[in-house]
Amino acid sequence: MREKIMIDLKNAMKNQNRDLLNVIRMVKGAIQLEEINKKRELNDEEMVAVISKQIKTRKETIVDLEKSGRDELIKQTEKEIAILEKYMPVMMSEEEINKTLDEVFNEVKPTGQADTGKVMGKVSSLLKGKADMSLVNKLVKERLSNL
């Protein structure tokens, strides 16, 4: 992952691609900051978590920008998200997520909404970095409300 980021950074500089260059520099900075905090190099999984956090932040920014009608900034932020998503592993489909949820529900045997924490704790350890956790959370809540 680190090598891919560095290669893309060099290519963006050579091609004078400002959008790509700015996003890659931001990611590189966020990764370096996390490494300083942890006092060690991050592995690929931890780098994916940093990038995922950057994507989540930008999605929240888009919601705020929509309220204020800033279409140009929304487009720019969407471009940044598209660039960041290239570094993310392929996410699981809703069908694959549901299979995992079936297994977890059979193991945990939740009885209602009160068991959300138990289910999400188990599911998070299995799906973090592999699936969109907001979708997972939505699916878990739907299932628990139907119990």
N, CA and C of each residue as an Amber inpcrd file, in Angstrom:
protein
   441
   0.8400000  -1.1910000   0.0000000   0.0000000   0.0000000   0.0000000
   0.8800000   1.2490000   0.0000000   1.8950000   1.2610000   0.8670000
   2.7870000   2.4100000   0.9670000   3.4670000   2.6750000  -0.3810000
   3.9120000   1.5960000  -1.0250000   4.5840000   1.7250000  -2.3220000
   3.6290000   2.2990000  -3.3630000   2.4010000   1.8130000  -3.3720000
   1.4100000   2.2910000  -4.3380000   1.1700000   3.7890000  -4.1490000
   1.0730000   4.2230000  -2.9260000   0.8590000   5.6490000  -2.6440000
   2.0490000   6.4690000  -3.1410000   3.2660000   5.9900000  -2.8790000
   4.4600000   6.7320000  -3.3040000   4.5650000   6.7830000  -4.8310000
   4.2750000   5.6810000  -5.4960000   4.3220000   5.6470000  -6.9670000
   3.2810000   6.6100000  -7.5350000   2.0760000   6.5870000  -6.9810000
   1.0210000   7.4770000  -7.4530000   1.3770000   8.9420000  -7.1880000
   2.0430000   9.2020000  -6.0690000   2.4850000  10.5650000  -5.7430000
   3.4780000  11.0610000  -6.7910000   4.4640000  10.2270000  -7.1200000
   5.4650000  10.6040000  -8.1300000   4.8150000  10.8220000  -9.4910000
   3.9010000   9.9160000  -9.8780000   3.2130000  10.0530000 -11.1650000
   2.3550000  11.3160000 -11.2130000   1.6980000  11.6430000 -10.1170000
   0.8710000  12.8470000 -10.0650000   1.7480000  14.0990000 -10.2130000
   2.9380000  14.0580000  -9.6130000   3.8670000  15.1860000  -9.7630000
   4.3190000  15.3160000 -11.2150000   4.7170000  14.1890000 -11.8270000
   5.1890000  14.2110000 -13.2140000   4.1040000  14.6970000 -14.1630000
   2.8840000  14.2380000 -13.9490000   1.7670000  14.5780000 -14.8310000
   1.0940000  15.9030000 -14.4550000   1.5610000  16.5130000 -13.3920000
   1.0110000  17.7710000 -12.8750000  -0.5020000  17.6830000 -12.6560000
  -0.9170000  16.5680000 -12.0800000  -2.3210000  16.3430000 -11.7560000
  -2.5650000  16.8670000 -10.3390000  -3.0060000  18.1140000 -10.2500000
  -3.1520000  18.7910000  -8.9510000  -4.1420000  18.0860000  -8.0150000
  -5.2910000  17.6740000  -8.5510000  -6.3010000  17.0350000  -7.7010000
  -5.7490000  15.7690000  -7.0550000  -5.1740000  14.9110000  -7.8810000
  -4.6110000  13.6610000  -7.3870000  -3.4730000  13.9280000  -6.4150000
  -2.6150000  14.8610000  -6.7560000  -1.4680000  15.1970000  -5.9210000
  -1.9140000  15.6750000  -4.5390000  -2.9010000  16.5620000  -4.5110000
  -3.3810000  17.0830000  -3.2270000  -3.9670000  15.9810000  -2.3450000
  -4.7510000  15.0940000  -2.9430000  -5.3770000  14.0260000  -2.1740000
  -4.3250000  13.0480000  -1.6570000  -3.3700000  12.6850000  -2.5090000
  -2.3370000  11.7370000  -2.0840000  -1.4760000  12.3380000  -0.9780000
  -1.1440000  13.6000000  -1.1020000  -0.3620000  14.2640000  -0.0380000
  -1.1300000  14.2660000   1.2760000  -2.4400000  14.5150000   1.1930000
  -3.2670000  14.5100000   2.3980000  -3.2920000  13.1220000   3.0380000
  -3.4340000  12.0960000   2.2130000  -3.4470000  10.7250000   2.7340000
  -2.1000000  10.3910000   3.3660000  -1.0480000  10.7410000   2.6710000
   0.3000000  10.4730000   3.1720000   0.5050000  11.1660000   4.5260000
   0.0240000  12.4030000   4.6340000   0.1330000  13.1400000   5.8970000
  -0.6690000  12.5000000   7.0080000  -1.8790000  12.0480000   6.6860000
  -2.7280000  11.3980000   7.6940000  -2.0930000  10.0990000   8.1740000
  -1.4900000   9.3520000   7.2480000  -0.8200000   8.1000000   7.6080000
   0.3960000   8.3950000   8.4880000   1.1710000   9.4040000   8.1100000
   2.3520000   9.7650000   8.9010000   1.9530000  10.2230000  10.2980000
   0.8790000  10.9800000  10.4110000   0.4060000  11.4290000  11.7120000
   0.0210000  10.2370000  12.5870000  -0.6760000   9.2710000  11.9900000
  -1.0630000   8.0690000  12.7360000   0.1700000   7.2720000  13.1570000
   1.1740000   7.2240000  12.2920000   2.4160000   6.5200000  12.6340000
   3.1390000   7.2060000  13.7800000   3.1190000   8.5280000  13.8050000
   3.7340000   9.2750000  14.9020000   3.0010000   8.9640000  16.1930000
   1.6710000   8.9410000  16.1300000   0.8680000   8.6450000  17.3200000
   1.1210000   7.2360000  17.8470000   1.2900000   6.2740000  16.9240000
   1.4910000   4.8800000  17.3260000   2.9540000   4.5290000  17.5410000
   3.8590000   5.4470000  17.1180000   5.3090000   5.2580000  17.2650000
   5.8090000   4.0210000  16.5190000   5.1990000   3.7370000  15.3620000
   5.6240000   2.6260000  14.5170000   4.9870000   2.7840000  13.1440000
   5.4960000   2.0100000  12.1770000   4.9030000   2.0330000  10.8460000
   3.5730000   1.3050000  10.8520000   2.6280000   1.8230000  10.0860000
   1.3250000   1.1790000   9.9860000   1.3840000   0.0370000   8.9790000
   0.6150000  -1.0060000   9.2440000   0.4930000  -2.0720000   8.2500000
  -0.6180000  -1.6850000   7.2700000  -0.8090000  -2.4900000   6.2430000
  -1.7890000  -2.1640000   5.2070000  -3.2010000  -2.0170000   5.7680000
  -3.5670000  -2.8850000   6.6960000  -4.9030000  -2.8340000   7.2810000
  -5.1330000  -1.5120000   8.0160000  -4.1080000  -1.0560000   8.7350000
  -4.2250000   0.2050000   9.4610000  -4.2650000   1.3950000   8.4900000
  -3.5300000   1.2880000   7.3800000  -3.5730000   2.3490000   6.3680000
  -4.9540000   2.4320000   5.7360000  -5.5660000   1.2790000   5.5090000
  -6.9290000   1.2490000   4.9550000  -7.8820000   1.9360000   5.9400000
  -7.6820000   1.7230000   7.2260000  -8.5380000   2.3590000   8.2330000
  -8.3870000   3.8810000   8.1840000  -7.1650000   4.3690000   7.9890000
  -6.9250000   5.8080000   7.8950000  -7.6320000   6.3670000   6.6570000
  -7.4980000   5.6820000   5.5360000  -8.1280000   6.1380000   4.2970000
  -9.6470000   6.0860000   4.4250000 -10.1480000   5.0460000   5.0600000
 -11.5850000   4.9150000   5.2840000 -12.1070000   6.0970000   6.1100000
 -11.3510000   6.4890000   7.0980000 -11.7280000   7.6230000   7.9440000
 -11.7640000   8.9090000   7.1140000 -10.8130000   9.0570000   6.1940000
 -10.7870000  10.2300000   5.3190000 -12.0290000  10.2580000   4.4190000
 -12.4150000   9.0910000   3.9060000 -13.6050000   9.0070000   3.0540000
 -14.8500000   9.3730000   3.8600000 -14.9390000   8.8340000   5.0630000
 -16.0940000   9.1080000   5.9170000 -16.2060000  10.6070000   6.2110000
 -15.0790000  11.2410000   6.4910000 -15.0590000  12.6730000   6.7710000
 -15.5740000  13.4560000   5.5730000 -15.1400000  13.0680000   4.3910000
 -15.5650000  13.7680000   3.1780000 -17.0580000  13.5620000   2.9050000
 -17.5650000  12.3740000   3.1810000 -18.9990000  12.1320000   2.9830000
 -19.8200000  13.0090000   3.9300000 -19.3220000  13.1860000   5.1510000
 -20.0030000  14.0610000   6.1060000 -19.9360000  15.5100000   5.6330000
 -18.8160000  15.8910000   5.0270000 -18.6450000  17.2400000   4.4990000
 -19.6450000  17.5020000   3.3840000 -19.8650000  16.5060000   2.5320000
 -20.8200000  16.6600000   1.4300000 -22.2210000  16.9530000   1.9650000
 -22.6060000  16.2750000   3.0390000 -23.9280000  16.5100000   3.6330000
 -24.0400000  17.9730000   4.0660000 -22.9940000  18.4930000   4.7030000
 -23.0040000  19.8970000   5.1360000 -23.0210000  20.8520000   3.9480000
 -22.2570000  20.5200000   2.9090000 -22.1990000  21.3830000   1.7290000
 -23.5340000  21.4130000   0.9910000 -24.2520000  20.2930000   0.9940000
 -25.5570000  20.2460000   0.3410000 -26.5380000  21.1880000   1.0240000
 -26.4310000  21.2940000   2.3430000 -27.3180000  22.1800000   3.0940000
 -27.0750000  23.6360000   2.7190000 -25.8100000  23.9630000   2.4120000
 -25.4810000  25.3530000   2.0840000 -25.4630000  25.6090000   0.5750000
 -25.7430000  24.5750000  -0.2260000 -25.8410000  24.7440000  -1.6760000
 -24.5260000  25.0360000  -2.3730000 -23.4400000  24.4740000  -1.9110000
 -22.1080000  24.7200000  -2.4800000 -21.7600000  23.6100000  -3.4740000
 -22.3860000  23.6390000  -4.6410000 -22.2610000  22.5730000  -5.6370000
 -20.8320000  22.3560000  -6.1220000 -20.0870000  23.4330000  -6.3060000
 -18.7130000  23.2980000  -6.8000000 -17.8420000  22.5320000  -5.7920000
 -17.9920000  22.8570000  -4.5130000 -17.2260000  22.1500000  -3.4820000
 -17.6900000  20.7030000  -3.3450000 -18.9640000  20.4540000  -3.5720000
 -19.4800000  19.0840000  -3.5160000 -18.8060000  18.2490000  -4.5980000
 -18.7260000  18.7870000  -5.8110000 -18.0780000  18.0650000  -6.9120000
 -16.6190000  17.7840000  -6.6020000 -15.9220000  18.7580000  -6.0390000
 -14.5130000  18.5780000  -5.6840000 -14.3600000  17.4870000  -4.6230000
 -15.2210000  17.5090000  -3.6280000 -15.1630000  16.5150000  -2.5590000
 -15.4880000  15.1260000  -3.0920000 -16.4250000  15.0340000  -4.0260000
 -16.7450000  13.7420000  -4.6330000 -15.5600000  13.2000000  -5.4290000
 -14.8160000  14.0860000  -6.1000000 -13.6040000  13.6750000  -6.8180000
 -12.5830000  13.1050000  -5.8390000 -12.4350000  13.7720000  -4.6950000
 -11.4950000  13.3060000  -3.6790000 -11.8900000  11.9310000  -3.1670000
 -13.1740000  11.7240000  -2.9450000 -13.6550000  10.4180000  -2.4810000
 -13.3380000   9.3470000  -3.5130000 -13.5630000   9.6580000  -4.7930000
 -13.2850000   8.6860000  -5.8660000 -11.8040000   8.3170000  -5.8870000
 -10.9380000   9.2890000  -5.6780000  -9.4930000   9.0200000  -5.6440000
  -9.1590000   8.1370000  -4.4480000  -9.7100000   8.4700000  -3.2940000
  -9.4330000   7.7000000  -2.0790000  -9.9360000   6.2620000  -2.1900000
 -11.0740000   6.0740000  -2.8310000 -11.6600000   4.7330000  -2.9310000
 -10.7980000   3.7840000  -3.7560000  -9.9030000   4.3260000  -4.5780000
  -8.9940000   3.4820000  -5.3510000  -8.0080000   2.7390000  -4.4460000
  -7.7910000   3.2570000  -3.2550000  -6.8570000   2.6300000  -2.3170000
  -7.5420000   1.6660000  -1.3600000  -8.8580000   1.6210000  -1.4320000
  -9.6120000   0.7480000  -0.5420000  -9.7320000  -0.6420000  -1.1560000
  -9.7230000  -1.6780000  -0.3160000  -9.9570000  -3.0220000  -0.8530000
 -11.3990000  -3.1220000  -1.3460000 -11.6580000  -4.0960000  -2.1880000
 -13.0100000  -4.2950000  -2.7050000 -13.9230000  -4.6370000  -1.5210000
 -15.0020000  -3.9020000  -1.4260000 -15.9210000  -4.0990000  -0.3110000
 -16.8640000  -5.2620000  -0.6060000 -17.3090000  -5.8880000   0.4690000
 -18.2230000  -7.0160000   0.3510000 -19.5790000  -6.5300000  -0.1560000
 -20.2620000  -7.4000000  -0.8810000 -21.6050000  -7.0780000  -1.3500000
 -22.5910000  -7.2340000  -0.1910000 -23.7930000  -6.7120000  -0.3850000
 -24.8130000  -6.8310000   0.6530000 -25.1500000  -8.2990000   0.9050000
 -25.1090000  -9.1030000  -0.1470000 -25.3830000 -10.5380000  -0.0200000
 -24.3320000 -11.2090000   0.8780000 -23.0620000 -10.8780000   0.6560000
 -21.9830000 -11.4550000   1.4730000 -22.1010000 -11.0000000   2.9200000
 -22.4720000  -9.7460000   3.1090000 -22.6490000  -9.2180000   4.4640000
 -23.7670000  -9.9820000   5.1580000 -24.8680000 -10.2080000   4.4440000
 -26.0020000 -10.9230000   5.0280000 -25.6320000 -12.3520000   5.4340000
 -24.7750000 -13.0180000   4.6580000 -24.3200000 -14.3630000   5.0290000
 -23.5650000 -14.3240000   6.3550000 -22.6830000 -13.3260000   6.4850000
 -21.9320000 -13.1870000   7.7320000 -22.8770000 -12.8720000   8.8820000
 -23.8540000 -12.0100000   8.6350000 -24.8310000 -11.6780000   9.6780000
 -25.6280000 -12.9070000  10.1010000 -25.9750000 -13.7720000   9.1450000
 -26.6830000 -15.0120000   9.4830000 -25.8660000 -15.8310000  10.4830000
 -24.5730000 -15.9690000  10.2060000 -23.6860000 -16.7400000  11.0880000
 -23.6110000 -16.1110000  12.4780000 -23.4470000 -14.7880000  12.5140000
 -23.3250000 -14.0940000  13.7990000 -24.6330000 -14.1940000  14.5850000
 -25.7560000 -14.0210000  13.9200000 -27.0490000 -14.1090000  14.6180000
 -27.2730000 -15.5120000  15.1610000 -26.8490000 -16.5460000  14.4340000
 -26.9760000 -17.9170000  14.9240000 -26.0950000 -18.1530000  16.1420000
 -24.9400000 -17.5020000  16.1650000 -24.0070000 -17.6720000  17.2830000
 -24.4340000 -16.8700000  18.5090000 -24.7840000 -15.5890000  18.3050000
 -25.0990000 -14.6910000  19.4200000 -26.5280000 -14.9040000  19.9290000
 -27.4420000 -15.2480000  19.0360000 -28.8640000 -15.4310000  19.3530000
 -29.4620000 -14.2100000  20.0560000 -29.4540000 -13.0490000  19.3690000
 -30.0140000 -11.8340000  19.9810000 -31.5290000 -11.9410000  20.1280000
 -32.0570000 -11.2390000  21.1290000 -33.4920000 -11.2810000  21.3740000
 -34.1880000  -9.9680000  21.0260000 -33.4140000  -8.9160000  20.7840000
 -34.0210000  -7.6300000  20.4380000 -32.9840000  -6.5360000  20.3060000
 -33.4630000  -5.2970000  20.2630000 -32.5920000  -4.1320000  20.0900000
 -31.5390000  -4.0260000  21.1930000 -31.8220000  -4.5410000  22.3530000
 -30.8810000  -4.4630000  23.4700000 -29.5790000  -5.2090000  23.1760000
 -29.6150000  -6.1360000  22.2480000 -28.4330000  -6.9300000  21.9130000
 -27.6230000  -6.3490000  20.7540000 -27.9150000  -5.1180000  20.3640000
 -27.2000000  -4.4850000  19.2530000 -25.6910000  -4.4730000  19.5070000
 -25.2960000  -4.1310000  20.7120000 -23.8680000  -4.0620000  21.0570000
 -23.1650000  -5.3950000  20.9000000 -23.8050000  -6.4490000  21.3590000
 -23.2190000  -7.7910000  21.2350000 -23.0240000  -8.1570000  19.7740000
 -24.0690000  -7.9320000  18.9820000 -24.0200000  -8.2990000  17.5610000
 -22.9750000  -7.4510000  16.8370000 -23.0030000  -6.1450000  17.0400000
 -22.0720000  -5.2630000  16.3310000 -20.6270000  -5.5280000  16.7510000
 -20.4150000  -5.8720000  17.9980000 -19.0610000  -6.2020000  18.4530000
 -18.5000000  -7.3860000  17.6830000 -19.3060000  -8.4090000  17.5520000
 -18.8920000  -9.6210000  16.8300000 -18.7360000  -9.3350000  15.3300000
 -19.7140000  -8.6380000  14.7600000 -19.7080000  -8.3490000  13.3270000
 -18.5300000  -7.4340000  12.9660000 -18.2690000  -6.4490000  13.8020000
 -17.1790000  -5.5050000  13.5260000 -15.8430000  -6.2110000  13.4030000
 -15.5980000  -7.1530000  14.2940000 -14.3200000  -7.8570000  14.2380000
 -14.1840000  -8.6780000  12.9570000 -15.3090000  -9.1330000  12.4170000
 -15.2800000  -9.9470000  11.1990000 -15.2560000  -9.1180000   9.9120000
 -15.9000000  -7.9570000   9.9200000 -16.1080000  -7.2220000   8.6780000
 -15.3660000  -5.8960000   8.5580000 -14.7430000  -5.4290000   9.6230000
 -14.0800000  -4.1250000   9.5750000 -13.0360000  -4.1010000   8.4670000
 -13.1200000  -3.0970000   7.6050000 -12.1900000  -2.9670000   6.4870000
 -12.5970000  -3.7760000   5.2680000 -13.5970000  -4.6440000   5.4320000
 -14.0410000  -5.4800000   4.3200000 -15.4160000  -5.0740000   3.8180000
 -16.1540000  -4.3320000   4.6490000 -17.5120000  -3.9430000   4.2990000
 -17.7850000  -2.5300000   4.7880000 -18.7530000  -1.8860000   4.1640000
 -19.1860000  -0.5560000   4.5840000 -19.9280000  -0.7160000   5.9150000
 -19.3100000  -0.2420000   6.9860000 -19.8660000  -0.4760000   8.3110000
 -21.1780000   0.2640000   8.5460000 -21.4240000   1.3550000   7.8290000
 -22.7250000   2.0250000   7.9780000 -23.8320000   1.1490000   7.3960000
 -23.5360000   0.4600000   6.3010000 -24.5010000  -0.4820000   5.7260000
 -24.7070000  -1.6610000   6.6780000 -23.6260000  -2.1710000   7.2370000
 -23.7120000  -3.2910000   8.1810000 -24.5880000  -2.8950000   9.3670000
 -24.3450000  -1.7120000   9.9070000 -25.1100000  -1.2290000  11.0530000
 -26.6000000  -1.1390000  10.7070000 -26.9040000  -0.6300000   9.5260000
 -28.3010000  -0.5220000   9.0720000 -28.9420000  -1.9070000   8.9760000
 -28.2170000  -2.8680000   8.3890000 -28.7580000  -4.2210000   8.2350000
 -28.9820000  -4.8940000   9.5860000 -28.0480000  -4.6910000  10.5200000
 -28.1870000  -5.2730000  11.8580000 -29.4260000  -4.6950000  12.5440000
 -29.5940000  -3.3790000  12.4750000 -30.7490000  -2.7450000  13.1220000
 -32.0650000  -3.2250000  12.5160000 -32.0880000  -3.3960000  11.1850000
 -33.3030000  -3.9110000  10.5430000 -33.6460000  -5.3030000  11.0370000
 -32.6170000  -6.1520000  11.1210000 -32.8580000  -7.5280000  11.5760000
 -33.3230000  -7.5640000  13.0310000 -32.6880000  -6.7440000  13.8600000
 -33.0610000  -6.7440000  15.2730000 -34.4720000  -6.2090000  15.4770000
 -34.8730000  -5.2500000  14.6690000 -36.2360000  -4.7050000  14.8150000
 -37.2980000  -5.7020000  14.3580000 -36.8970000  -6.6820000  13.5270000
 -37.8390000  -7.6930000  13.0480000 -37.8980000  -8.9310000  13.9360000
 -37.1510000  -8.9460000  15.0350000 -37.1710000 -10.1070000  15.9360000
 -38.4160000 -10.1250000  16.7920000
